[in-house]
Amino acid sequence: LKQVFNKDKTFRPKRKFEPGTQRFELHKRAQASLNSGVDLKAAVQLPSGEEQNDWVAVHVVDFFNRINLIYGTICEFCTERTCPVMSGGPRYEYRWQDDLKYKKPTALPAPQYMNLLMDWIEVQINNEDIFPTSVGKCKEE
């Protein structure tokens, strides 16, 4: 188990909400509804009186944390040798493009693709312009 949570792997610490904030309270509400075994549709429904962007942000961050944890448990089994391609089965291959280092869609081994993806997502959720930590300041597109 020690290898699973090795910092040199792709596992990242959970993004947390500051206790006492409205986002923290929304997170607690989301956790309680998801852990209670209720209908998923009802669990993600916007609570009355809450801001939709705040509710979505809480679920996006929670989803990232869960995916990160799941990937952290399997990353030692998916190496560049055992997973030379990032694919969704035999018919789909995912290629990385970020307009920085990878200007064109590029085939990468699955671990490298996942590292880039998780880094990119982490940058997005830590970007105050996209996911502000103070409620009511979401960027409108």
Rosetta silent file (secondary structure, phi, psi, omega in degrees, C-alpha in Angstrom):
SEQUENCE: LKQVFNKDKTFRPKRKFEPGTQRFELHKRAQASLNSGVDLKAAVQLPSGEEQNDWVAVHVVDFFNRINLIYGTICEFCTERTCPVMSGGPRYEYRWQDDLKYKKPTALPAPQYMNLLMDWIEVQINNEDIFPTSVGKCKEE
SCORE:     score description
SCORE:     0.000 S_00000001
   1 L     0.000  -29.114 -179.945    0.000    0.000    0.000 S_00000001
   2 L   -59.639  -37.804  179.894    2.959    2.294    0.634 S_00000001
   3 L   -66.800  -31.894 -178.032    3.808    2.218   -3.104 S_00000001
   4 L   -62.437  -38.128 -176.068    0.290    3.278   -4.044 S_00000001
   5 L  -101.063   22.293  177.046    0.631    6.593   -2.228 S_00000001
   6 L   -65.467  126.954 -177.505    4.192    7.286   -3.335 S_00000001
   7 L   -62.581  -24.834  179.624    4.493   11.007   -4.157 S_00000001
   8 L   -72.885  -14.708  175.980    6.650   10.189   -7.191 S_00000001
   9 L   -82.818 -164.801 -176.383    3.631    8.487   -8.717 S_00000001
  10 L   -90.030   -1.093 -178.241    0.627   10.423   -9.951 S_00000001
  11 L   -66.141  133.209  179.089   -1.235   10.482   -6.657 S_00000001
  12 L  -121.835  151.483  176.562   -1.974   14.001   -5.501 S_00000001
  13 L   -65.890  150.805  179.426   -3.367   15.186   -2.192 S_00000001
  14 L   -62.030  142.725  171.237   -7.069   15.901   -2.153 S_00000001
  15 L   -79.866  128.699 -175.518   -8.154   19.432   -2.857 S_00000001
  16 L  -114.197  155.162  175.429   -9.962   20.554    0.261 S_00000001
  17 L   -97.806  140.561 -178.083  -12.493   23.225    0.995 S_00000001
  18 L   -65.272  122.208  177.750  -11.750   25.654    3.806 S_00000001
  19 L   -56.364  140.876  179.675  -13.829   24.769    6.910 S_00000001
  20 L    93.408   -9.607  179.034  -16.402   27.424    7.702 S_00000001
  21 L   -91.108  163.423  178.368  -16.912   28.445    4.076 S_00000001
  22 H   -64.828  -37.551  177.853  -20.086   27.953    2.093 S_00000001
  23 H   -61.837  -38.137  178.300  -18.226   25.627   -0.296 S_00000001
  24 H   -62.941  -43.570  179.129  -17.194   23.488    2.689 S_00000001
  25 H   -64.443  -40.163  176.909  -20.824   23.256    3.805 S_00000001
  26 H   -64.262  -40.548  178.485  -21.913   22.337    0.251 S_00000001
  27 H   -61.184  -45.633  178.465  -19.182   19.690    0.144 S_00000001
  28 H   -60.430  -40.817  179.444  -20.394   18.183    3.429 S_00000001
  29 H   -64.863  -42.531  179.151  -23.957   18.136    2.076 S_00000001
  30 H   -63.177  -44.953  179.140  -22.808   16.474   -1.153 S_00000001
  31 H   -60.684  -44.922 -178.301  -20.799   13.864    0.774 S_00000001
  32 H   -62.488  -41.873 -178.403  -23.714   13.083    3.070 S_00000001
  33 H   -71.244  -36.043  179.274  -26.130   12.620    0.178 S_00000001
  34 H   -73.124  -31.032 -179.303  -23.714   10.441   -1.812 S_00000001
  35 H   -85.081   -8.339 -176.012  -22.873    8.292    1.200 S_00000001
  36 L   -86.928   -3.309  179.036  -26.484    7.777    2.237 S_00000001
  37 L    79.012   15.285 -179.571  -27.258    5.414   -0.637 S_00000001
  38 L   -77.139  170.609  177.103  -29.882    7.711   -2.110 S_00000001
  39 L   -56.895  130.135 -177.811  -30.744    8.005   -5.768 S_00000001
  40 H   -59.364  -38.445  179.544  -27.805    9.592   -7.635 S_00000001
  41 H   -61.042  -41.636  178.679  -30.095   11.946   -9.524 S_00000001
  42 H   -70.996  -33.524 -177.046  -31.450   13.279   -6.250 S_00000001
  43 H   -66.300  -31.873 -176.966  -27.955   13.450   -4.717 S_00000001
  44 L   -99.652    2.263  178.755  -26.639   15.851   -7.341 S_00000001
  45 L   -66.347  138.128 -178.867  -29.750   18.002   -7.576 S_00000001
  46 L   -61.338  121.757  177.737  -29.091   21.655   -6.756 S_00000001
  47 L   -65.569  147.490  179.628  -30.157   22.360   -3.183 S_00000001
  48 L   -57.811  133.071  176.534  -32.709   25.104   -2.775 S_00000001
  49 L    82.792    1.367 -179.689  -31.157   28.534   -2.359 S_00000001
  50 L  -100.802  155.121  179.920  -27.681   27.506   -3.506 S_00000001
  51 L   -80.253  129.185 -176.580  -25.728   28.884   -6.451 S_00000001
  52 H   -59.257  -43.417 -178.705  -25.507   26.407   -9.365 S_00000001
  53 H   -62.208  -37.739  178.364  -21.859   27.238  -10.176 S_00000001
  54 H   -66.409  -42.832 -179.062  -20.821   26.606   -6.560 S_00000001
  55 H   -64.645  -43.465  178.575  -22.666   23.271   -6.482 S_00000001
  56 H   -64.460  -43.687 -179.531  -21.109   22.155   -9.781 S_00000001
  57 H   -59.325  -41.973  178.907  -17.634   23.233   -8.619 S_00000001
  58 H   -60.024  -43.436 -178.764  -17.965   21.157   -5.448 S_00000001
  59 H   -71.848  -35.818  177.841  -18.871   18.062   -7.487 S_00000001
  60 H   -63.148  -47.252 -179.874  -16.109   18.620  -10.063 S_00000001
  61 H   -64.046  -42.347  178.852  -13.474   18.847   -7.337 S_00000001
  62 H   -63.089  -41.865  178.616  -14.910   15.824   -5.534 S_00000001
  63 H   -62.094  -44.133  177.400  -14.948   13.837   -8.805 S_00000001
  64 H   -58.888  -45.856 -179.872  -11.300   14.794   -9.448 S_00000001
  65 H   -61.385  -41.609 -179.489  -10.336   13.670   -5.945 S_00000001
  66 H   -68.165  -44.532  178.698  -12.105   10.322   -6.378 S_00000001
  67 H   -62.849  -42.221  178.830  -10.620    9.644   -9.826 S_00000001
  68 H   -59.697  -42.356  178.335   -7.189   10.605   -8.522 S_00000001
  69 H   -65.382  -44.352  178.989   -7.543    8.150   -5.653 S_00000001
  70 H   -62.120  -47.165  179.867   -8.724    5.355   -7.957 S_00000001
  71 H   -62.757  -36.712  177.846   -5.895    5.978  -10.413 S_00000001
  72 H   -59.512  -27.172 -179.330   -3.422    6.047   -7.521 S_00000001
  73 H   -83.349  -18.304 -178.150   -4.410    2.479   -6.667 S_00000001
  74 H  -113.025   -8.557 -172.581   -3.815    1.104  -10.170 S_00000001
  75 L   -61.269  -28.821  179.746   -0.931    3.214  -11.500 S_00000001
  76 L   -70.209  -19.085 -179.901    1.731    0.703  -10.417 S_00000001
  77 L   -92.695  -14.697 -179.028    0.122   -1.915  -12.680 S_00000001
  78 L  -111.173   93.505 -179.086   -0.096    0.343  -15.719 S_00000001
  79 L  -104.278  173.091  177.626    3.454    1.074  -16.836 S_00000001
  80 L   -62.238  -27.326  178.732    4.766    2.332  -20.153 S_00000001
  81 L   -78.219  -43.914 -176.903    5.568   -1.298  -20.955 S_00000001
  82 L   -82.948  -22.892 -179.449    2.200   -2.785  -19.940 S_00000001
  83 L  -131.438   70.247 -174.736    0.098    0.171  -21.176 S_00000001
  84 L   -71.154  -11.781 -178.096    1.943    1.590  -24.210 S_00000001
  85 L  -134.482  139.759  173.420   -1.194    3.318  -25.514 S_00000001
  86 L   -87.139  109.989 -174.927   -3.911    5.376  -23.797 S_00000001
  87 E  -136.032  161.561  174.106   -7.010    3.723  -25.149 S_00000001
  88 L  -114.714   56.313 -175.392  -10.677    3.194  -24.507 S_00000001
  89 L    94.329 -176.368 -174.749  -10.683   -0.352  -25.796 S_00000001
  90 L   -68.812  -19.712 -175.126   -9.534   -1.603  -29.189 S_00000001
  91 L   -96.439  -11.518 -174.717  -11.481    0.998  -31.175 S_00000001
  92 L  -129.585  130.103  175.268  -10.448    4.206  -29.381 S_00000001
  93 E  -123.710  130.658  179.158   -7.043    5.750  -28.801 S_00000001
  94 L   -94.468  136.399  178.556   -6.623    8.974  -26.858 S_00000001
  95 E  -122.409  145.958 -175.714   -3.949   11.414  -27.952 S_00000001
  96 E   -95.938  135.536  173.008   -2.605   14.349  -25.973 S_00000001
  97 L  -143.769  128.575 -179.781   -2.555   17.933  -27.221 S_00000001
  98 L  -130.269    1.477  179.717   -1.922   20.946  -25.024 S_00000001
  99 L    63.050   10.140  175.118   -0.749   23.600  -27.509 S_00000001
 100 L  -112.322  -82.481  178.153    2.425   24.011  -25.427 S_00000001
 101 L   -83.198  -36.619 -177.866    4.714   20.994  -25.673 S_00000001
 102 L  -109.539   91.284 -175.408    2.295   18.883  -27.706 S_00000001
 103 L   -75.236  -28.494  178.755    1.071   21.095  -30.543 S_00000001
 104 L  -119.204  153.514  177.162   -0.560   18.193  -32.424 S_00000001
 105 L   -53.901  124.598 -173.060   -2.489   15.209  -31.026 S_00000001
 106 E  -124.365  129.777  175.915    0.241   12.836  -29.866 S_00000001
 107 E   -72.101  130.555 -179.835    0.021    9.149  -28.962 S_00000001
 108 L  -134.446  155.902  171.862    1.498    8.575  -25.509 S_00000001
 109 L   -62.453  149.705 -175.605    1.794    5.647  -23.122 S_00000001
 110 H   -53.810  -44.378 -179.317   -1.143    5.590  -20.703 S_00000001
 111 H   -62.992  -38.485  179.336    0.842    6.614  -17.585 S_00000001
 112 H   -67.373  -42.299  177.625    2.326    9.629  -19.350 S_00000001
 113 H   -59.976  -46.652 -178.506   -1.095   10.614  -20.719 S_00000001
 114 H   -64.828  -39.035  177.092   -2.650   10.291  -17.253 S_00000001
 115 H   -60.946  -46.180  179.006    0.099   12.361  -15.639 S_00000001
 116 H   -63.544  -42.794 -179.485   -0.441   15.144  -18.158 S_00000001
 117 H   -63.472  -48.087 -178.666   -4.220   14.910  -17.785 S_00000001
 118 H   -65.618  -37.764  175.350   -4.196   14.997  -13.991 S_00000001
 119 H   -61.922  -44.299 -178.468   -1.725   17.912  -14.008 S_00000001
 120 H   -63.360  -45.494  179.716   -3.937   19.804  -16.477 S_00000001
 121 H   -62.580  -42.884 -179.398   -7.094   19.185  -14.425 S_00000001
 122 H   -61.061  -40.368  176.784   -5.341   20.245  -11.234 S_00000001
 123 H   -61.910  -41.980 -179.041   -4.284   23.521  -12.868 S_00000001
 124 H   -64.121  -47.478 -176.165   -7.890   24.114  -13.980 S_00000001
 125 H   -74.618  -16.392  175.235   -9.470   23.475  -10.573 S_00000001
 126 L   -94.454   -0.187  178.877   -6.839   25.615   -8.855 S_00000001
 127 L   -82.387  113.792 -177.610   -7.416   28.496  -11.276 S_00000001
 128 L   -61.627  -25.320  178.500   -9.337   31.176   -9.369 S_00000001
 129 L   -72.030  -26.778 -179.367  -10.809   32.508  -12.638 S_00000001
 130 L   -98.015  -45.795 -179.315  -12.485   29.139  -13.298 S_00000001
 131 L  -125.423   76.109 -179.928  -13.058   27.815   -9.769 S_00000001
 132 L   -64.018  144.725 -179.471  -12.985   30.782   -7.383 S_00000001
 133 L   -82.994  -20.518  174.965  -12.692   29.819   -3.747 S_00000001
 134 L   -95.595  132.057 -173.000  -14.969   32.631   -2.639 S_00000001
 135 L   -68.019  154.726  176.567  -18.594   31.964   -3.571 S_00000001
 136 L    79.728   10.960 -179.212  -20.552   34.093   -5.987 S_00000001
 137 L  -122.485   34.028 -179.695  -17.558   35.034   -8.140 S_00000001
 138 L   -71.464  141.981  179.338  -17.771   32.477  -10.936 S_00000001
 139 L   -74.752  127.625  178.646  -16.507   33.581  -14.318 S_00000001
 140 L   -92.686  135.517  177.924  -19.317   33.848  -16.835 S_00000001
 141 L   -99.120    0.000    0.000  -18.594   32.770  -20.409 S_00000001
